[in-house]
Amino acid sequence: MALSCCLLQSHPFTLPYRLNLPPLNLSSRSPKPICSIPRRELPSISASLTHKLPPDFTTKQLLHALSQRNDETSALNLFHWASKQPNFKPTLPVYEEIIRKLGHLGSFDSMKQILEDMRASNCRPKKGTFLIFIESYAKRDLYDDAIGVLDMMEQVFGMKPGRDTYNSLLEVLVNGKKFKLVKSVRSMMFTRGVRPDVFTFNILIKALCKSHQIRHAILLIEDMSNYGLAPDEITYTTIMKGYIEEGNLETAVRIKEEMIVAQCPLSKKTVNVLILGYCKEGRIKEGLNFLEEMWVEGFRPDQFTFNYLVFGLWKSGYVKQALELLDLMLQEGFDLDIFMFNTLISGLCKSGQDDEAMEVLNQMISMDCSPDTVTFNTLISNLCKEKQMEQAIEIACIMTDKGIQPDVYTFNSLIRGLCLTKNDDLAIDLLHGMKKLGCRPNEYTLNILINGLCLSGKLDRALGLWRDMESSGCARDEVTYATLIAGFCKNKKIEQAEEIFYQMELQAVPRDTSVYNSIIEGLCMSKRMEKAEELVDQMILEGLQPNVVTYGSLIKGWCKVGLIDNASRLLRTVETKGITLTPQTYNPLIHALFQQKRTKEAMRLFREMEEKGTPPDAMSYRTVFRGFCSGGGPIGETIDFLVEMTEKRITPDSDSFHMLADGLCALSMEDTLVMLVERVVKLDFFSENEVSGIMGLMKIRKFQDAVVHIGGILNRRNRKRRH
């Protein structure tokens, strides 16, 4: 049977059987309560199992008993007890089981002693015995010891390591990303005359791809023919995966074509690797087209195929289709793993679908797929960013109820959310609770708190936290210092900011442009222009280039102390440096010029912004309009400028508009006032009811009441915009 199933509205994807996708309604699945899943308890193991073994125990019974041991002493005691029983002699499987158990526990000296016991009892180890040693060393990152097993085989036991042993050793080295050791073992293998096979080359090619040496991997494929070998599907797939990880999907596709020409069949893993490549690049439609082509060739999707498609749909913004695919997987009997659920929850959170994300969480619990730390952290972080702290804390409680300990990322998200919602005291309490649980705060944790306290004006507490960082062994980085300096400067505590600024130099903490900009701005606002200019010079000596923010602070500072000509000269100097000026640079100077009734200069500067490709912002327009209304220009020019503002969809500030209205009424220019009011209230700023009420007042010539009403609306909306 065949039916077209549309995963993407613009991409008909045909599968050769009927797929009836019902509307997705996760709430209808009656998920289990979120805390109702019982914890799995490990079966209790008796402290001693020897009494459970009868005198005539079998090797199978002993192997089972050994596998239950979880410490070195009890495993060795059981082994030695069994070895002393009459009519029992340990066999190779028994020796290998105790070696494997000891290797799992990291008891390497005991492993070597068991090997000596084997020699004494004339039980000759096999190559598989030594592979246990190699794997055990590798699990503990003892890769030099793993390589030393080769010498132990040959020099102590007279067994020459063969190709399989070298291949196994190479594989654990590649998986451990020990690429230099891979090269050494490869040279050792070739020097000792051990002939490689395709599996050897595949391991080496994997190592080269993982270390981003794809060109060398291609040369190694060409070298295979010197040994009478040809690349197989694993060889080609490994190269394709390497190119995909480098972001070169096109070459990976060309490798697939070469594979077909070489009559090497595409394995399921090959197809999945290419689908993953399309999905990683966000080319989900091409991935679906390729899957459809492979379906015709007999390919059938497996768990990995669906996982990659869900990832691709999520990455491309098709969260709804990803959810539909999840339902399809359920219908087809596939298990949904933690990776898939976490991908969906992350996608839903990023697209603002919080309720749907919670439904997926309930669904995964109802399917006995236990959420992990990543699941909960994704939900908590998203809720905290949206300032939904009650829900975030509730999820954190559910997390702990399920036996999952919050990590530093969990606490950082919650502390950031509490600071965003001005709950600084709760954030501090959470910091203490975090420490009691044994979760050590990092510099990011404390930087969040310091920033939150600075924004709330609680500088003493922020400074206390900063001092505690050193005593608690938590590094104070550039961000910590910069946050505290900016906080003190914004709260006009410039002396304390300077003290911290110079401590950075004493502690050899790098001071970047943003730190200098904070302290320079603070000095300018404190009218300490000489010191501010001194710091600019120091900044340049340290190899840092002042930027538009630096010069903007200086221009604003000169205007603040009334030295407008200094500000004008600096503005022209900045232009010669090739720095693009912003409206924030011009606005303070325009404002100062209007204050000194230098209207023509102010307007010339305003128009210059447009000519030089830096369009004035809303603040620029309001600054000029305020200047006109405060007596900086003739009323006709003021009216024309307000018309220009409304054409740009910029509203005036209420006080300035009130002054203009008073002036128009005093000059009996009520008709002009009506025209201006109509233009202002037609902006999106006003609702239909507000416009109706204002224009009603204008019709009955209650101009003053109408203007007051407009001013109230403008003030309320501006306050909301600031918050």
SVG drawing of the C-alpha trace seen along z (x, -y; Angstrom):
<svg xmlns="http://www.w3.org/2000/svg" viewBox="-19 -85 80 119">
<polyline fill="none" stroke="black" stroke-width="0.4" points="0.0,0.0 1.1,-3.5 -0.1,-6.9 1.4,-10.3 2.3,-11.5 3.1,-15.2 5.7,-15.9 6.3,-19.3 3.5,-21.3 5.8,-22.1 7.3,-18.7 5.2,-15.6 7.1,-12.7 5.8,-9.3 6.0,-6.2 4.9,-2.8 2.3,-2.2 -0.6,-4.0 0.3,-6.5 -2.8,-7.9 -1.5,-10.7 -4.2,-11.6 -4.2,-15.1 -1.6,-15.2 -3.2,-15.5 -0.7,-14.5 -3.1,-15.4 -5.5,-12.6 -3.0,-9.9 -3.7,-10.0 -0.1,-10.1 0.9,-8.8 1.3,-11.4 4.7,-12.9 6.0,-11.5 4.4,-8.1 7.1,-6.1 8.7,-3.8 12.5,-3.9 14.2,-0.8 16.0,0.8 19.1,2.9 18.8,6.5 20.6,6.9 23.7,9.0 24.7,11.0 27.9,10.1 29.2,13.6 28.1,16.0 30.5,18.9 27.8,20.6 25.5,20.7 28.0,22.7 27.7,26.5 30.9,28.5 30.3,30.0 29.6,26.6 29.9,26.3 32.0,23.8 28.8,22.1 27.7,21.6 31.1,20.1 31.1,17.8 27.7,16.5 28.8,15.9 31.9,14.1 29.8,11.8 27.8,10.7 30.9,9.4 31.3,5.7 34.7,5.3 38.2,6.7 38.4,8.5 35.2,10.5 35.9,11.4 39.4,12.7 38.2,14.5 35.6,16.3 38.0,17.3 40.7,18.5 38.1,20.4 36.8,22.1 40.3,22.9 41.1,24.8 38.0,27.1 38.8,30.7 38.1,31.9 38.0,28.4 40.6,26.8 40.0,23.3 39.6,23.3 40.4,20.4 36.8,19.0 37.1,18.8 40.4,17.1 39.2,14.6 36.1,13.9 38.0,13.0 40.5,10.9 37.5,9.1 36.0,8.4 39.3,7.1 39.8,5.0 36.3,3.5 37.4,2.5 40.8,1.2 42.7,3.8 45.6,4.2 48.1,5.6 45.7,8.4 45.0,9.0 48.7,9.6 48.9,11.9 46.0,14.0 48.0,14.2 50.9,15.6 48.6,18.1 47.6,19.2 51.2,19.9 51.8,21.8 48.7,24.0 49.7,24.6 46.6,22.8 47.8,21.0 46.2,17.6 44.8,16.8 44.8,13.6 41.3,12.8 42.8,12.8 45.1,10.0 42.3,8.1 40.7,7.9 43.8,6.2 43.9,3.8 40.2,2.8 40.5,2.5 43.5,0.2 41.8,-1.9 38.7,-2.4 40.9,-4.0 42.7,-6.1 45.9,-4.1 46.7,-3.9 50.5,-3.5 49.8,-0.4 47.4,0.8 50.2,0.6 52.6,2.4 50.3,5.5 51.8,6.2 55.3,6.6 53.9,8.6 52.4,11.1 55.5,11.5 58.3,11.3 56.6,13.0 54.3,15.5 56.0,15.9 52.8,15.1 53.3,12.8 50.4,10.3 48.5,10.9 46.4,8.6 43.3,9.0 45.1,7.9 46.6,4.8 43.2,4.0 41.6,4.1 44.3,1.9 44.0,-0.6 40.3,-0.7 40.4,-1.6 43.1,-4.2 40.9,-5.8 37.8,-5.8 40.0,-7.5 41.1,-10.1 44.8,-9.2 45.8,-9.8 49.5,-10.1 49.5,-6.7 47.5,-5.4 50.3,-6.4 52.9,-4.8 51.1,-1.5 50.5,-1.5 54.2,-1.9 54.9,0.9 52.5,3.2 54.0,2.6 57.6,2.8 56.9,6.2 55.5,7.6 51.9,7.8 49.8,7.5 46.8,5.1 43.4,6.0 40.4,3.9 39.4,3.6 42.8,2.1 42.6,-0.5 39.0,-1.4 40.2,-2.0 43.1,-4.2 40.8,-6.1 38.4,-6.7 41.3,-8.1 42.4,-10.5 38.8,-11.7 38.3,-12.3 41.5,-14.3 40.3,-16.4 42.9,-14.9 40.6,-13.8 43.2,-14.3 45.5,-11.8 42.5,-9.4 41.9,-9.6 45.6,-8.8 45.3,-5.8 42.4,-4.5 44.7,-4.6 47.3,-2.7 44.9,0.2 45.5,1.5 49.2,2.0 48.0,4.8 45.5,6.3 42.6,4.7 39.6,2.7 37.5,0.3 34.2,1.6 31.0,-0.1 32.5,-1.0 35.5,-2.7 33.3,-4.8 30.8,-5.6 33.6,-6.6 35.0,-9.1 31.5,-10.4 31.0,-11.0 34.3,-12.8 33.3,-15.2 29.9,-15.8 31.5,-16.7 33.7,-19.2 30.5,-20.7 31.3,-19.4 28.1,-17.5 28.6,-17.9 31.9,-15.9 30.2,-13.3 27.5,-12.8 30.3,-12.5 31.9,-9.7 28.5,-8.0 28.5,-8.1 32.1,-6.6 30.8,-3.9 28.1,-3.0 30.5,-3.0 32.8,-0.6 29.7,1.7 29.9,1.4 26.4,1.6 25.1,-1.2 24.6,0.1 21.8,-1.2 24.5,-3.1 25.6,-4.8 22.1,-6.0 21.6,-7.2 25.0,-9.1 23.9,-11.0 20.5,-11.7 22.2,-13.1 24.3,-15.2 21.3,-16.8 19.6,-17.4 22.7,-19.0 22.9,-21.4 19.2,-22.2 18.4,-20.7 15.6,-18.6 13.7,-18.6 16.8,-17.2 17.1,-14.6 13.5,-13.5 14.1,-13.3 17.1,-11.1 15.2,-8.9 12.5,-8.5 15.0,-7.4 16.6,-4.9 13.1,-3.5 12.7,-2.6 16.0,-0.8 14.8,1.3 16.0,-0.8 13.7,-0.8 14.1,-3.5 15.3,-2.4 15.6,-4.1 18.6,-6.2 16.8,-7.4 13.9,-8.7 16.1,-10.3 18.0,-12.2 14.8,-13.3 13.3,-14.6 16.5,-16.5 16.5,-17.8 12.8,-18.9 13.5,-20.6 16.6,-22.4 14.7,-23.7 11.9,-25.0 9.3,-22.3 8.5,-21.4 4.9,-20.5 6.1,-18.0 8.6,-16.6 5.8,-15.9 3.8,-14.2 6.8,-12.1 7.0,-11.1 3.4,-9.8 4.3,-7.9 7.2,-6.2 4.8,-5.1 2.4,-3.7 5.2,-1.7 6.4,-0.3 9.7,-2.2 11.0,-3.0 11.4,-6.7 14.7,-7.3 15.8,-10.1 17.7,-11.8 14.5,-12.2 12.4,-13.5 15.1,-16.0 15.4,-17.2 11.6,-17.8 11.4,-19.5 14.3,-21.8 12.7,-22.7 9.3,-23.4 10.9,-25.6 12.9,-27.6 9.8,-28.2 7.8,-29.4 5.5,-26.4 5.9,-25.8 2.6,-24.0 3.5,-21.5 6.9,-21.0 5.3,-20.0 2.9,-17.6 5.9,-15.9 7.5,-15.6 4.3,-13.9 4.2,-11.7 7.8,-10.5 7.0,-9.7 3.9,-7.8 6.0,-5.7 8.5,-4.8 11.3,-6.9 12.7,-8.6 13.7,-12.3 17.3,-13.0 19.2,-16.2 19.2,-17.6 15.4,-17.3 14.7,-19.1 17.5,-21.7 16.0,-22.6 12.6,-23.2 13.9,-25.1 16.2,-27.3 13.4,-28.2 10.9,-29.0 13.5,-31.2 14.3,-33.1 10.5,-33.9 10.5,-34.9 8.0,-32.1 9.7,-31.3 6.9,-29.5 6.7,-26.9 10.5,-26.7 10.8,-26.0 8.0,-23.4 9.9,-21.6 13.0,-21.7 11.1,-20.1 9.8,-17.3 13.4,-16.8 14.6,-16.1 11.5,-14.0 12.5,-11.7 16.0,-11.3 17.8,-13.5 20.2,-15.9 20.2,-19.4 23.6,-20.4 25.3,-23.7 23.5,-24.4 20.1,-23.9 21.1,-26.3 22.5,-28.9 19.2,-29.0 17.1,-29.4 19.4,-32.1 19.4,-34.0 15.6,-33.8 15.3,-35.0 17.6,-37.9 15.6,-38.8 12.5,-39.0 14.2,-41.1 14.1,-38.2 17.7,-38.8 17.2,-37.5 15.8,-34.2 18.7,-34.0 21.2,-34.3 19.3,-31.7 19.4,-29.4 23.2,-29.9 23.5,-28.8 21.3,-25.8 23.3,-24.9 26.5,-24.8 24.8,-22.6 23.9,-20.1 27.5,-19.8 27.1,-21.5 29.9,-24.0 29.1,-27.4 31.2,-28.5 32.2,-32.0 29.1,-32.1 26.9,-31.5 28.4,-34.4 28.6,-36.7 24.8,-36.3 24.2,-37.2 26.6,-40.1 25.0,-41.5 21.5,-41.1 22.5,-42.8 24.2,-45.7 21.0,-46.2 19.0,-46.3 21.4,-48.8 22.6,-46.4 26.2,-47.2 27.5,-46.2 26.1,-42.7 27.5,-42.4 30.9,-43.5 30.7,-41.0 30.0,-38.2 33.0,-39.4 35.3,-39.2 33.9,-35.8 34.9,-34.4 38.6,-34.6 38.2,-32.9 36.1,-30.1 38.6,-29.4 36.3,-30.5 38.2,-32.5 37.2,-36.1 37.4,-36.5 37.1,-39.5 33.3,-39.3 33.2,-39.5 35.3,-42.6 33.5,-44.2 30.0,-43.5 31.0,-45.0 32.6,-48.1 29.6,-48.7 27.3,-48.3 29.2,-50.9 29.4,-53.3 25.7,-53.1 25.0,-53.8 27.3,-56.8 29.9,-55.1 32.8,-56.0 35.5,-55.9 34.7,-52.3 34.6,-51.4 38.1,-52.9 39.4,-50.9 38.2,-47.7 39.5,-48.8 43.0,-49.2 42.8,-45.9 42.4,-44.2 45.8,-45.5 47.3,-44.3 45.7,-40.8 46.9,-40.7 43.3,-40.3 43.0,-41.6 41.1,-44.8 39.2,-44.9 37.5,-47.8 34.1,-47.2 35.8,-47.6 37.5,-50.8 34.3,-52.1 32.4,-51.5 34.9,-53.4 35.3,-56.2 31.5,-56.7 31.4,-56.8 34.1,-59.5 32.4,-61.6 29.1,-61.5 31.0,-62.6 32.4,-65.5 36.0,-64.3 36.9,-64.8 40.7,-65.1 40.8,-61.7 38.6,-60.2 40.9,-61.4 43.9,-60.1 42.3,-56.6 41.7,-56.8 45.4,-57.4 46.2,-54.5 43.8,-52.3 45.6,-53.0 49.0,-52.2 47.6,-48.8 46.9,-48.0 43.1,-48.7 41.3,-50.9 38.7,-53.3 35.4,-52.8 32.2,-54.7 31.0,-54.0 34.3,-55.4 34.0,-58.6 30.3,-58.9 30.9,-59.0 33.5,-61.7 31.2,-63.8 28.4,-63.5 30.8,-64.4 32.0,-67.6 28.4,-68.6 27.6,-67.9 30.3,-70.3 29.2,-72.9 32.2,-72.7 30.2,-72.1 33.0,-73.3 35.3,-70.5 32.5,-68.0 32.2,-69.3 35.9,-69.1 36.0,-65.6 33.1,-64.6 35.1,-65.7 38.2,-64.0 36.3,-60.7 35.1,-61.0 38.7,-61.2 39.5,-57.9 37.0,-56.1 34.6,-55.3 31.0,-55.2 29.1,-57.6 25.7,-56.5 22.7,-58.6 23.7,-58.0 26.9,-60.0 25.1,-62.9 22.1,-63.2 23.9,-64.7 25.6,-67.4 22.3,-68.3 20.6,-68.6 23.4,-70.8 23.3,-73.1 19.5,-73.6 20.1,-74.4 22.4,-77.2 19.9,-78.4 22.3,-77.4 19.4,-76.1 20.9,-76.3 24.0,-74.3 21.8,-71.7 19.7,-71.2 22.7,-71.2 24.1,-68.3 20.7,-66.5 20.5,-66.7 24.2,-65.6 23.2,-62.3 21.0,-61.4 23.5,-62.6 26.2,-60.4 24.0,-57.3 23.3,-57.2 19.5,-57.8 18.4,-59.6 16.6,-57.4 13.5,-58.2 15.5,-59.9 17.1,-62.2 13.7,-63.3 12.4,-63.9 15.5,-65.8 15.1,-68.2 11.3,-68.6 11.9,-69.3 14.5,-71.9 12.1,-73.6 9.3,-73.6 11.6,-75.0 12.0,-78.2 14.7,-77.0 12.9,-77.8 9.9,-79.5 6.6,-77.8 6.2,-77.1 9.4,-75.1 8.3,-73.3 5.0,-72.3 6.8,-71.0 9.2,-69.0 6.3,-67.3 4.7,-66.4 8.0,-64.9 8.1,-62.9 4.7,-61.5 5.6,-60.5 8.4,-58.5 5.8,-57.0 7.6,-58.6 5.5,-60.1 6.5,-63.2 7.1,-63.3 4.0,-64.6 5.6,-67.7 6.9,-69.1 3.6,-68.4 1.8,-70.2 4.0,-73.2 3.4,-73.3 -0.4,-73.0 -0.3,-75.9 1.5,-78.0 -0.9,-77.1 -3.9,-78.0 -2.3,-81.3 -1.8,-82.1 -5.4,-81.0 -4.1,-78.2 -6.6,-75.6 -7.1,-74.2 -3.4,-73.4 -3.6,-71.8 -6.5,-69.6 -4.5,-68.5 -1.4,-67.7 -3.6,-65.8 -5.1,-63.7 -1.6,-62.8 -0.4,-61.8 -3.4,-59.7 -3.4,-57.8 -0.1,-56.1 -0.3,-52.6 0.4,-53.9 -3.3,-54.7 -6.3,-52.3 -9.6,-52.9 -11.4,-53.9 -8.6,-56.3 -8.7,-58.0 -12.5,-58.3 -12.3,-59.9 -9.6,-62.4 -11.2,-63.4 -14.5,-63.9 -12.9,-66.4 -11.4,-68.2 -14.7,-68.5 -16.3,-70.2 -13.2,-72.4 -11.9,-71.1 -8.4,-71.3 -6.7,-71.5 -8.5,-68.3 -7.6,-66.5 -3.9,-67.4 -3.8,-66.3 -5.5,-63.0 -2.9,-62.5 -0.1,-63.3 -1.3,-60.7 -1.4,-58.0 2.0,-58.9 3.5,-58.8 1.9,-55.4 3.1,-53.8 6.6,-55.3 6.8,-53.9 5.8,-50.4 8.4,-50.6 11.2,-51.5 10.3,-48.5"/>
</svg>
